[in-house]
């Protein structure tokens, strides 16, 4: 009786090796893709959180803005990249809405790409030793292509504060948008995948008038 013997041929060995190689490459490709997705997602979340921290800090102080039609209590100095909100000082427990001499000023100053917050008796620039709030695109408070912070009085006599914040993973790299595109009201150009950006527009009713 003849016995059949099975053996692995060279062709079968080559095919098996190719299949194993394809599986290994697929696994590594999927692992790399998942890592990139996780890294990109983490960057986007971190960027959004940082920008929203700055935006919320500004919103809170804009709502406390104190003034009148002749003196809104909002000050801006593009030379020092600073803007300030005046608010009634109630630290002593006494509210004096008609007396501006005892008011305090919440000021924001951008030094490089870092934004600092300080409380002062008079509107003035903060120092790099003051409270660090976050980071924005370079020259955020002076760049003409980006709407500068301002208080607007509507025809109905309502006051509101508005500004556009542009944050970027690397705030010192790349332009937010071209002046021509921004002045035409076009959408700000998004950052690259390697350096994503977020744009937050603040429009807040100002109280205290």
NUDREN-185047 format. One record per residue: x, y, z of N, C-alpha, C in turn; residue in one letter; residue number from 1. Coordinates in pm, 1 decimal. Example, Ala and Ser with C-alpha at 12.3 -4.5 7.8 and 13.67 -1.06 7.14 Angstrom:
<rs>
((1319.0; -569.0; 780.0); (1230.0; -450.0; 780.0); (1320.0; -330.0; 780.0); A; 1)
((1285.0; -225.0; 708.0); (1367.0; -106.0; 714.0); (1290.0; 3.0; 787.0); S; 2)
</rs>
This chain:
<rs>
((85.7; -118.4; 0.0); (0.0; 0.0; 0.0); (89.5; 123.6; 0.0); X; 1)
((57.3; 214.1; -92.8); (134.7; 339.7; -99.7); (81.4; 442.0; 0.8); X; 2)
((169.9; 507.0; 67.8); (132.4; 613.6; 161.8); (160.1; 749.2; 98.7); X; 3)
((56.0; 838.8; 105.6); (72.9; 973.2; 51.3); (146.9; 1061.5; 152.2); X; 4)
((245.2; 1127.4; 104.7); (320.9; 1219.2; 190.2); (292.2; 1363.8; 147.5); X; 5)
((259.4; 1447.9; 247.8); (234.1; 1590.1; 219.6); (357.8; 1671.5; 254.6); X; 6)
((389.9; 1763.7; 171.3); (506.2; 1849.7; 194.6); (473.0; 1991.4; 149.4); X; 7)
((537.8; 2086.6; 213.0); (517.8; 2226.8; 179.4); (608.2; 2261.8; 62.4); X; 8)
((543.6; 2302.8; -43.5); (622.5; 2340.6; -161.1); (673.2; 2483.1; -145.0); X; 9)
((765.9; 2518.7; -229.2); (823.3; 2653.1; -224.7); (717.3; 2759.3; -256.3); X; 10)
((628.4; 2726.0; -350.1); (523.2; 2820.2; -386.2); (431.6; 2847.3; -267.9); X; 11)
((393.3; 2739.8; -199.2); (305.9; 2755.4; -82.0); (373.8; 2836.7; 27.6); X; 12)
((502.6; 2814.4; 43.0); (577.9; 2888.4; 144.7); (581.3; 3037.6; 112.5); X; 13)
((603.6; 3069.0; -14.5); (607.1; 3209.3; -56.0); (471.2; 3274.5; -35.9); X; 14)
((363.5; 3203.5; -75.0); (228.1; 3258.2; -58.3); (197.0; 3281.9; 88.8); X; 15)
((232.2; 3187.2; 174.1); (207.8; 3201.6; 318.6); (283.0; 3321.4; 375.1); X; 16)
((406.5; 3339.5; 329.8); (486.6; 3451.9; 377.6); (425.3; 3584.2; 336.0); X; 17)
((374.7; 3588.9; 211.7); (310.6; 3711.2; 164.2); (185.7; 3744.2; 244.3); X; 18)
((105.7; 3642.0; 275.4); (-16.4; 3664.2; 352.7); (16.8; 3716.1; 492.0); X; 19)
((116.4; 3652.7; 556.5); (157.1; 3696.9; 690.6); (208.5; 3840.5; 685.9); X; 20)
((287.6; 3871.2; 581.4); (342.5; 4006.9; 568.2); (231.1; 4109.3; 551.3); X; 21)
((129.1; 4076.1; 471.5); (17.2; 4167.5; 450.1); (-60.5; 4191.5; 578.8); X; 22)
((-77.9; 4086.0; 656.7); (-149.2; 4099.3; 784.0); (-71.4; 4189.0; 879.7); X; 23)
((60.8; 4167.4; 887.4); (145.3; 4247.1; 976.6); (144.1; 4394.0; 935.0); X; 24)
((156.9; 4418.8; 804.1); (154.7; 4557.1; 753.8); (20.1; 4622.4; 784.3); X; 25)
((-88.0; 4546.7; 765.7); (-221.0; 4599.8; 795.6); (-237.1; 4637.4; 941.5); X; 26)
((-184.4; 4552.6; 1029.8); (-193.8; 4579.3; 1174.1); (-115.9; 4705.9; 1210.3); X; 27)
((6.1; 4717.5; 1158.7); (87.9; 4835.2; 1188.8); (27.2; 4963.0; 1129.2); X; 28)
((-31.2; 4951.5; 1009.1); (-94.9; 5067.6; 946.3); (-215.1; 5114.8; 1028.0); X; 29)
((-294.9; 5018.5; 1074.0); (-411.2; 5053.2; 1155.6); (-367.9; 5115.7; 1287.3); X; 30)
((-262.2; 5059.4; 1347.7); (-212.0; 5114.0; 1474.7); (-162.3; 5256.4; 1455.6); X; 31)
((-89.8; 5282.1; 1345.4); (-38.3; 5416.4; 1317.6); (-153.2; 5515.4; 1294.9); X; 32)
((-254.1; 5470.0; 1218.2); (-368.7; 5556.7; 1189.7); (-443.6; 5592.6; 1317.4); X; 33)
((-463.1; 5495.2; 1405.0); (-533.1; 5520.0; 1531.2); (-453.7; 5615.2; 1619.5); X; 34)
((-321.9; 5597.0; 1620.5); (-238.4; 5687.1; 1700.1); (-246.4; 5830.4; 1648.4); X; 35)
((-245.1; 5847.6; 1515.3); (-254.7; 5980.0; 1455.7); (-389.7; 6044.6; 1485.5); X; 36)
((-497.0; 5963.3; 1476.3); (-629.9; 6015.6; 1507.3); (-637.3; 6060.4; 1652.2); X; 37)
((-582.0; 5979.4; 1742.1); (-583.1; 6013.7; 1883.9); (-500.4; 6138.3; 1911.4); X; 38)
((-384.1; 6148.2; 1845.5); (-297.7; 6264.6; 1865.8); (-363.1; 6391.6; 1814.6); X; 39)
((-422.2; 6382.4; 1693.3); (-488.8; 6497.9; 1635.0); (-608.8; 6540.5; 1718.7); X; 40)
((-685.9; 6441.2; 1764.1); (-802.3; 6471.7; 1847.8); (-762.2; 6538.2; 1977.0); X; 41)
((-653.9; 6490.0; 2038.3); (-605.8; 6549.2; 2163.0); (-560.1; 6692.2; 2141.4); X; 42)
((-493.4; 6717.8; 2027.0); (-448.2; 6852.6; 1995.8); (-566.6; 6946.6; 1977.9); X; 43)
((-668.8; 6900.2; 1907.1); (-786.5; 6984.0; 1882.8); (-858.1; 7016.4; 2013.1); X; 44)
((-873.0; 6916.3; 2099.9); (-940.0; 6937.5; 2228.8); (-861.4; 7036.1; 2313.7); X; 45)
((-729.7; 7016.9; 2320.1); (-645.1; 7106.2; 2398.5); (-651.6; 7248.6; 2346.1); X; 46)
((-647.5; 7262.8; 2213.6); (-653.6; 7395.2; 2151.9); (-785.5; 7464.4; 2181.7); X; 47)
((-896.2; 7391.2; 2169.8); (-1027.9; 7448.6; 2196.8); (-1041.3; 7490.8; 2342.7); X; 48)
((-990.2; 7409.6; 2432.7); (-998.6; 7442.3; 2575.8); (-921.8; 7570.8; 2605.1); X; 49)
((-799.9; 7581.6; 2552.1); (-718.6; 7700.1; 2577.3); (-785.9; 7826.3; 2523.8); X; 50)
((-838.6; 7818.1; 2401.7); (-902.8; 7935.3; 2342.3); (-1029.3; 7973.0; 2418.2); X; 51)
((-1106.4; 7872.7; 2462.5); (-1230.1; 7900.8; 2534.2); (-1204.2; 7957.0; 2673.0); X; 52)
((-1091.8; 7921.1; 2733.2); (-1055.2; 7978.5; 2863.2); (-1033.9; 8129.0; 2848.7); X; 53)
((-962.0; 8169.4; 2744.3); (-940.1; 8312.3; 2719.6); (-1072.9; 8381.5; 2689.8); X; 54)
((-1153.8; 8319.3; 2603.7); (-1281.7; 8379.2; 2565.1); (-1374.1; 8396.2; 2685.2); X; 55)
((-1382.0; 8295.9; 2771.3); (-1471.0; 8305.0; 2887.0); (-1422.8; 8409.9; 2985.9); X; 56)
((-1291.5; 8421.4; 3002.8); (-1236.0; 8524.0; 3091.6); (-1274.5; 8662.4; 3041.7); X; 57)
((-1265.1; 8683.4; 2910.1); (-1300.6; 8813.5; 2851.2); (-1450.5; 8838.1; 2864.3); X; 58)
((-1532.0; 8735.5; 2839.9); (-1678.0; 8750.9; 2846.8); (-1723.3; 8794.2; 2986.3); X; 59)
((-1668.3; 8731.6; 3088.3); (-1706.5; 8763.6; 3226.2); (-1681.3; 8910.6; 3256.5); X; 60)
((-1566.9; 8960.3; 3214.4); (-1532.6; 9100.1; 3243.7); (-1604.1; 9197.6; 3151.8); X; 61)
((-1639.8; 9153.0; 3032.8); (-1718.2; 9238.9; 2943.3); (-1857.9; 9261.2; 3000.0); X; 62)
((-1912.6; 9158.0; 3061.6); (-2047.5; 9171.2; 3120.8); (-2048.1; 9267.9; 3238.4); X; 63)
((-1933.5; 9285.3; 3302.5); (-1923.5; 9376.0; 3417.8); (-1879.2; 9516.3; 3377.9); X; 64)
((-1864.4; 9540.4; 3248.7); (-1820.6; 9671.5; 3200.5); (-1913.7; 9781.3; 3252.1); X; 65)
((-1853.5; 9886.9; 3303.9); (-1930.2; 9992.7; 3370.9); (-1899.5; 10127.3; 3307.8); X; 66)
((-2003.5; 10199.2; 3267.6); (-1982.3; 10331.0; 3209.0); (-2113.4; 10396.4; 3169.5); X; 67)
((-2106.2; 10490.1; 3077.4); (-2225.4; 10559.5; 3030.0); (-2204.9; 10595.1; 2883.1); X; 68)
((-2304.7; 10652.2; 2815.8); (-2289.5; 10682.5; 2673.2); (-2171.7; 10772.0; 2639.2); X; 69)
((-2132.4; 10857.5; 2733.3); (-2021.0; 10947.9; 2707.2); (-1886.1; 10888.1; 2745.0); X; 70)
((-1888.8; 10786.8; 2830.1); (-1765.4; 10720.8; 2874.1); (-1797.5; 10573.3; 2896.2); X; 71)
((-1773.9; 10493.1; 2794.4); (-1813.7; 10351.5; 2801.9); (-1734.7; 10272.0; 2904.4); X; 72)
((-1617.2; 10322.7; 2941.7); (-1536.3; 10247.9; 3037.1); (-1448.9; 10143.1; 2971.7); X; 73)
((-1444.5; 10143.4; 2838.0); (-1360.2; 10049.3; 2764.8); (-1242.8; 10125.0; 2703.7); X; 74)
((-1123.4; 10072.5; 2724.8); (-1003.3; 10138.6; 2675.7); (-919.4; 10039.9; 2595.8); X; 75)
((-860.1; 10088.4; 2487.9); (-776.5; 10003.3; 2405.7); (-651.6; 10078.1; 2364.0); X; 76)
((-537.5; 10011.3; 2372.8); (-410.4; 10069.8; 2331.8); (-338.6; 9967.2; 2244.6); X; 77)
((-345.9; 9987.2; 2112.9); (-282.5; 9891.4; 2022.7); (-130.6; 9898.7; 2030.5); X; 78)
((-79.5; 10010.9; 2080.9); (65.8; 10023.6; 2093.4); (124.1; 9924.1; 2191.9); X; 79)
((52.3; 9901.9; 2301.2); (97.7; 9805.2; 2401.1); (16.4; 9675.6; 2394.2); X; 80)
((-68.4; 9663.3; 2291.0); (-152.9; 9545.4; 2272.5); (-234.2; 9517.4; 2399.7); X; 81)
((-307.2; 9620.2; 2442.1); (-382.4; 9613.8; 2567.7); (-524.6; 9664.9; 2548.6); X; 82)
((-620.5; 9599.5; 2614.8); (-753.9; 9658.8; 2628.8); (-803.8; 9632.7; 2769.5); X; 83)
((-886.6; 9725.7; 2819.7); (-930.4; 9720.6; 2959.0); (-1080.7; 9742.8; 2971.2); X; 84)
((-1140.7; 9677.4; 3069.1); (-1280.5; 9699.4; 3106.8); (-1282.7; 9767.9; 3242.9); X; 85)
((-1354.7; 9878.6; 3253.1); (-1370.3; 9942.5; 3383.6); (-1492.5; 9883.3; 3452.7); X; 86)
((-1480.2; 9854.6; 3580.8); (-1593.8; 9801.7; 3655.8); (-1597.5; 9861.9; 3795.0); X; 87)
((-1716.8; 9869.5; 3850.2); (-1735.2; 9930.6; 3981.4); (-1667.1; 9845.6; 4087.6); X; 88)
((-1588.6; 9910.2; 4171.9); (-1518.5; 9839.3; 4278.4); (-1611.8; 9823.9; 4398.0); X; 89)
((-1649.2; 9698.9; 4425.2); (-1741.5; 9672.3; 4536.3); (-1671.1; 9595.2; 4647.3); X; 90)
((-1540.2; 9604.6; 4650.8); (-1464.4; 9530.1; 4752.5); (-1498.6; 9575.7; 4893.4); X; 91)
((-1535.2; 9703.3; 4906.6); (-1570.7; 9753.1; 5039.4); (-1716.8; 9733.1; 5073.4); X; 92)
((-1791.1; 9671.7; 4982.8); (-1932.2; 9645.1; 5008.2); (-2023.2; 9760.4; 4972.1); X; 93)
((-1966.6; 9868.0; 4916.8); (-2046.6; 9984.3; 4880.3); (-2045.2; 10000.6; 4728.0); X; 94)
((-2165.4; 10004.9; 4667.8); (-2176.6; 10022.6; 4523.9); (-2189.4; 10171.0; 4492.7); X; 95)
((-2100.9; 10221.2; 4407.3); (-2101.9; 10364.0; 4371.6); (-2104.0; 10377.4; 4219.1); X; 96)
((-2217.1; 10350.3; 4155.2); (-2223.0; 10352.2; 4008.9); (-2198.5; 10489.2; 3948.0); X; 97)
((-2222.3; 10595.4; 4022.3); (-2203.2; 10730.1; 3968.3); (-2063.4; 10785.8; 3992.4); X; 98)
((-1981.6; 10707.4; 4062.0); (-1846.4; 10753.7; 4094.2); (-1745.2; 10663.6; 4023.8); X; 99)
((-1679.0; 10718.5; 3922.8); (-1581.7; 10639.9; 3847.9); (-1442.1; 10645.2; 3908.6); X; 100)
((-1420.8; 10735.0; 4003.6); (-1285.6; 10752.2; 4057.2); (-1239.8; 10633.6; 4140.9); X; 101)
((-1335.3; 10555.7; 4192.2); (-1295.9; 10441.1; 4274.6); (-1306.7; 10309.1; 4198.0); X; 102)
((-1328.7; 10318.8; 4067.6); (-1344.0; 10197.4; 3987.5); (-1210.0; 10128.5; 3962.3); X; 103)
((-1219.1; 10000.1; 3928.0); (-1102.3; 9921.3; 3892.2); (-1107.9; 9887.5; 3743.0); X; 104)
((-994.3; 9847.1; 3689.6); (-985.4; 9812.5; 3548.4); (-929.1; 9671.2; 3532.8); X; 105)
((-1002.1; 9589.1; 3460.3); (-952.4; 9456.1; 3425.1); (-887.9; 9468.5; 3287.2); X; 106)
((-758.6; 9448.3; 3281.8); (-684.8; 9470.1; 3157.3); (-626.0; 9340.6; 3102.7); X; 107)
((-624.0; 9332.2; 2970.4); (-562.2; 9220.2; 2899.8); (-451.4; 9274.4; 2810.8); X; 108)
((-335.6; 9212.9; 2819.8); (-222.5; 9253.2; 2736.8); (-162.8; 9129.8; 2670.4); X; 109)
((-134.8; 9142.3; 2541.8); (-69.2; 9033.2; 2470.6); (78.0; 9066.1; 2452.9); X; 110)
((162.4; 8980.0; 2505.1); (307.1; 8994.5; 2490.8); (355.5; 8874.2; 2411.3); X; 111)
((396.3; 8897.6; 2288.3); (428.2; 8785.7; 2200.7); (299.3; 8714.8; 2162.7); X; 112)
((287.0; 8589.7; 2201.2); (163.9; 8514.5; 2177.7); (88.6; 8486.6; 2307.7); X; 113)
((140.7; 8535.1; 2418.9); (80.5; 8508.2; 2549.7); (-6.7; 8623.9; 2594.8); X; 114)
((-124.9; 8592.2; 2649.7); (-218.8; 8693.2; 2698.5); (-214.6; 8694.4; 2851.3); X; 115)
((-199.8; 8814.4; 2907.4); (-193.9; 8831.4; 3052.7); (-312.0; 8915.6; 3099.9); X; 116)
((-356.8; 8889.0; 3221.6); (-467.7; 8961.1; 3284.2); (-419.9; 9026.7; 3412.3); X; 117)
((-462.2; 9152.6; 3434.2); (-426.4; 9221.1; 3557.9); (-538.7; 9315.5; 3598.6); X; 118)
((-548.8; 9343.9; 3726.4); (-646.3; 9438.1; 3781.4); (-571.0; 9562.9; 3825.3); X; 119)
((-614.7; 9679.9; 3774.8); (-542.9; 9803.3; 3804.0); (-640.3; 9915.5; 3840.3); X; 120)
((-590.8; 10014.0; 3912.7); (-672.3; 10130.2; 3949.1); (-696.7; 10219.1; 3827.3); X; 121)
((-607.5; 10212.4; 3729.6); (-622.6; 10289.0; 3605.6); (-585.6; 10199.1; 3488.9); X; 122)
((-642.5; 10227.4; 3372.4); (-615.1; 10146.0; 3254.9); (-466.8; 10152.8; 3218.5); X; 123)
((-402.0; 10037.2; 3214.0); (-259.7; 10030.5; 3182.0); (-224.9; 9888.3; 3140.3); X; 124)
((-111.9; 9874.1; 3074.2); (-70.1; 9743.4; 3024.9); (-29.7; 9651.1; 3139.0); X; 125)
((-57.7; 9522.0; 3119.5); (-12.9; 9421.1; 3216.0); (133.4; 9385.9; 3188.2); X; 126)
((194.0; 9317.0; 3283.4); (332.5; 9273.6; 3270.5); (337.6; 9122.4; 3251.0); X; 127)
((451.7; 9072.5; 3208.6); (464.0; 8928.6; 3189.3); (473.8; 8852.5; 3320.6); X; 128)
((468.0; 8927.1; 3432.3); (464.3; 8863.7; 3564.2); (320.2; 8852.7; 3616.9); X; 129)
((224.2; 8909.8; 3541.2); (83.2; 8903.2; 3583.0); (23.5; 8767.3; 3546.3); X; 130)
((-106.5; 8753.4; 3571.0); (-173.7; 8625.4; 3550.0); (-174.6; 8588.2; 3402.0); X; 131)
((-120.4; 8471.5; 3371.2); (-120.4; 8423.3; 3233.4); (-255.0; 8357.3; 3204.9); X; 132)
((-326.4; 8408.8; 3104.6); (-459.2; 8356.6; 3071.5); (-451.4; 8248.5; 2964.4); X; 133)
((-368.9; 8269.7; 2862.9); (-358.4; 8172.8; 2755.0); (-277.1; 8227.5; 2640.0); X; 134)
((-289.0; 8162.6; 2524.3); (-213.7; 8205.3; 2406.9); (-306.2; 8225.6; 2288.2); X; 135)
((-271.8; 8326.5; 2206.5); (-345.9; 8356.2; 2085.1); (-246.6; 8377.7; 1971.9); X; 136)
((-300.1; 8393.3; 1851.8); (-215.1; 8421.3; 1736.9); (-133.3; 8547.1; 1762.4); X; 137)
((-12.7; 8550.0; 1714.3); (76.1; 8664.4; 1735.0); (11.1; 8794.7; 1690.1); X; 138)
((28.8; 8900.1; 1770.1); (-25.7; 9033.6; 1741.9); (-178.3; 9032.6; 1731.2); X; 139)
((-242.9; 8949.7; 1809.7); (-388.2; 8937.4; 1805.5); (-458.6; 9070.5; 1830.5); X; 140)
((-404.8; 9155.9; 1916.4); (-472.5; 9279.8; 1954.6); (-438.4; 9397.2; 1865.0); X; 141)
((-348.2; 9377.4; 1768.3); (-310.0; 9488.9; 1681.7); (-323.7; 9457.1; 1534.0); X; 142)
((-336.5; 9330.4; 1498.2); (-340.7; 9291.7; 1357.5); (-468.7; 9342.7; 1292.1); X; 143)
((-453.4; 9425.7; 1189.7); (-569.0; 9486.9; 1125.1); (-657.3; 9385.2; 1054.8); X; 144)
((-599.6; 9269.8; 1020.0); (-676.6; 9168.2; 948.0); (-778.2; 9100.0; 1038.2); X; 145)
((-758.8; 9107.7; 1168.5); (-849.7; 9044.2; 1263.1); (-926.5; 9153.8; 1336.2); X; 146)
((-1060.5; 9145.4; 1343.0); (-1138.7; 9249.0; 1411.3); (-1087.7; 9275.0; 1553.0); X; 147)
((-1048.9; 9398.1; 1578.5); (-997.0; 9433.8; 1709.9); (-1110.8; 9444.1; 1810.8); X; 148)
((-1081.8; 9423.8; 1939.9); (-1186.4; 9435.7; 2041.3); (-1244.7; 9576.6; 2043.5); X; 149)
((-1375.7; 9585.7; 2056.7); (-1441.3; 9716.6; 2055.5); (-1576.5; 9708.9; 2124.2); X; 150)
((-1620.1; 9821.3; 2179.1); (-1754.6; 9834.8; 2235.6); (-1838.2; 9913.7; 2137.1); X; 151)
((-1953.7; 9861.1; 2101.5); (-2041.3; 9924.9; 2003.2); (-2171.2; 9968.3; 2069.7); X; 152)
((-2219.4; 10085.9; 2033.4); (-2348.5; 10135.5; 2080.4); (-2445.9; 10125.9; 1963.5); X; 153)
((-2551.7; 10048.1; 1978.9); (-2647.1; 10030.1; 1870.3); (-2744.5; 10146.6; 1864.1); X; 154)
((-2825.3; 10147.9; 1758.5); (-2924.8; 10255.0; 1742.0); (-3026.3; 10252.6; 1855.0); X; 155)
((-3047.3; 10135.0; 1911.8); (-3142.3; 10122.1; 2022.5); (-3081.1; 10162.0; 2156.5); X; 156)
((-2952.5; 10198.0; 2152.9); (-2886.8; 10238.0; 2277.0); (-2828.3; 10122.9; 2355.4); X; 157)
((-2822.4; 10003.8; 2294.0); (-2763.6; 9888.1; 2360.9); (-2611.8; 9888.9; 2340.9); X; 158)
((-2541.6; 9839.9; 2441.5); (-2396.1; 9835.1; 2436.0); (-2353.4; 9688.3; 2430.9); X; 159)
((-2261.2; 9659.6; 2343.0); (-2207.5; 9524.0; 2345.3); (-2062.1; 9524.7; 2301.9); X; 160)
((-1991.6; 9428.8; 2355.5); (-1849.1; 9413.7; 2328.1); (-1830.8; 9301.1; 2227.1); X; 161)
((-1737.8; 9320.6; 2133.7); (-1710.9; 9214.0; 2038.4); (-1563.5; 9210.1; 1999.8); X; 162)
((-1516.7; 9089.9; 1977.2); (-1381.7; 9069.5; 1926.6); (-1372.6; 8927.5; 1872.5); X; 163)
((-1271.4; 8902.7; 1793.2); (-1246.8; 8769.5; 1739.7); (-1115.4; 8717.4; 1795.6); X; 164)
((-1120.6; 8597.5; 1853.1); (-1000.5; 8533.0; 1905.2); (-957.0; 8424.8; 1808.1); X; 165)
((-829.9; 8421.4; 1776.1); (-775.5; 8316.6; 1690.7); (-664.8; 8245.2; 1767.2); X; 166)
((-689.3; 8119.3; 1797.7); (-589.3; 8039.0; 1866.9); (-532.4; 7935.0; 1772.1); X; 167)
((-408.9; 7895.3; 1795.0); (-346.4; 7794.9; 1710.2); (-255.0; 7709.1; 1795.3); X; 168)
((-241.9; 7582.7; 1757.9); (-156.5; 7492.1; 1833.5); (-17.6; 7550.9; 1849.4); X; 169)
((38.4; 7601.0; 1739.8); (162.0; 7678.5; 1746.1); (125.4; 7820.3; 1704.2); X; 170)
((94.1; 7908.0; 1798.8); (43.9; 8042.3; 1765.3); (143.1; 8129.8; 1692.3); X; 171)
((270.8; 8094.3; 1694.8); (371.3; 8178.8; 1630.3); (394.3; 8139.8; 1484.3); X; 172)
((332.1; 8030.6; 1439.4); (356.6; 7982.5; 1303.4); (234.9; 8002.9; 1214.2); X; 173)
((255.3; 8063.3; 1098.5); (148.7; 8078.1; 1000.4); (62.6; 8200.3; 1024.7); X; 174)
((1.3; 8248.2; 918.6); (-88.0; 8363.6; 928.1); (-230.7; 8317.7; 946.4); X; 175)
((-308.9; 8396.0; 1018.6); (-449.3; 8359.3; 1041.6); (-529.0; 8371.0; 913.0); X; 176)
((-505.2; 8477.3; 839.3); (-573.7; 8497.1; 712.6); (-509.3; 8615.2; 643.1); X; 177)
((-531.5; 8625.3; 515.3); (-475.5; 8738.2; 442.8); (-561.5; 8861.4; 468.5); X; 178)
((-502.7; 8980.1; 477.0); (-581.4; 9101.3; 501.0); (-695.9; 9119.2; 401.7); X; 179)
((-671.1; 9085.3; 274.6); (-775.9; 9101.8; 173.6); (-896.1; 9013.3; 203.7); X; 180)
((-868.4; 8889.3; 246.1); (-978.1; 8796.0; 274.9); (-1055.0; 8839.1; 398.2); X; 181)
((-983.5; 8885.9; 500.2); (-1050.4; 8922.7; 624.7); (-1131.9; 9050.2; 609.5); X; 182)
((-1077.1; 9148.6; 541.8); (-1149.7; 9273.6; 526.9); (-1272.9; 9255.1; 439.8); X; 183)
((-1271.1; 9152.1; 356.5); (-1387.2; 9123.5; 272.1); (-1491.6; 9041.5; 347.6); X; 184)
((-1460.4; 9007.6; 472.6); (-1554.9; 8931.7; 554.3); (-1553.3; 8783.4; 526.4); X; 185)
((-1448.3; 8735.2; 458.6); (-1440.3; 8592.6; 427.6); (-1405.3; 8512.6; 552.1); X; 186)
((-1431.4; 8383.1; 544.3); (-1400.0; 8294.6; 656.4); (-1249.1; 8286.2; 674.8); X; 187)
((-1205.2; 8285.1; 799.3); (-1063.2; 8273.7; 826.8); (-1011.1; 8140.4; 776.0); X; 188)
((-896.5; 8142.3; 715.0); (-837.1; 8020.2; 662.7); (-797.2; 7928.1; 776.5); X; 189)
((-839.2; 7803.6; 769.0); (-808.0; 7707.8; 875.3); (-660.4; 7673.3; 872.7); X; 190)
((-607.0; 7636.3; 988.5); (-468.3; 7595.1; 996.4); (-451.1; 7457.4; 933.8); X; 191)
((-327.5; 7416.0; 918.2); (-299.9; 7285.0; 861.0); (-328.6; 7177.0; 964.6); X; 192)
((-328.9; 7052.4; 918.3); (-354.4; 6941.1; 1010.0); (-247.6; 6933.2; 1118.4); X; 193)
((-125.7; 6973.1; 1082.0); (-16.4; 6969.3; 1179.0); (-22.8; 7086.8; 1276.0); X; 194)
((-92.8; 7192.3; 1237.4); (-101.8; 7310.9; 1321.9); (-244.1; 7366.1; 1314.8); X; 195)
((-340.5; 7295.3; 1373.4); (-481.0; 7337.6; 1364.5); (-505.7; 7467.5; 1438.4); X; 196)
((-613.4; 7535.1; 1403.7); (-648.7; 7659.8; 1470.8); (-798.1; 7662.5; 1499.8); X; 197)
((-834.9; 7748.2; 1592.4); (-974.4; 7766.5; 1629.1); (-1003.6; 7916.0; 1629.1); X; 198)
((-1122.2; 7952.4; 1582.4); (-1164.2; 8092.1; 1577.2); (-1289.5; 8108.3; 1663.2); X; 199)
((-1285.7; 8199.6; 1758.4); (-1399.2; 8224.6; 1847.1); (-1436.8; 8371.8; 1838.5); X; 200)
((-1561.0; 8398.6; 1805.6); (-1608.3; 8537.2; 1800.8); (-1689.8; 8564.6; 1926.4); X; 201)
((-1653.2; 8670.7; 1996.4); (-1721.8; 8709.5; 2119.9); (-1813.4; 8827.4; 2092.5); X; 202)
((-1939.1; 8814.0; 2129.0); (-2034.3; 8924.2; 2126.4); (-2110.9; 8918.6; 2257.9); X; 203)
((-2082.9; 9012.9; 2343.4); (-2136.8; 9007.9; 2479.4); (-2200.9; 9139.7; 2516.6); X; 204)
((-2321.1; 9134.4; 2570.5); (-2386.5; 9256.6; 2618.6); (-2309.3; 9313.6; 2736.5); X; 205)
((-2288.3; 9444.7; 2735.1); (-2216.0; 9509.2; 2842.7); (-2315.6; 9564.8; 2943.2); X; 206)
((-2291.6; 9536.0; 3068.3); (-2383.4; 9580.6; 3174.6); (-2324.3; 9702.0; 3246.1); X; 207)
((-2401.7; 9754.6; 3339.0); (-2351.9; 9862.1; 3424.0); (-2375.9; 10002.1; 3373.2); X; 208)
((-2454.0; 10016.7; 3265.8); (-2479.4; 10151.5; 3213.7); (-2608.9; 10208.5; 3273.1); X; 209)
</rs>
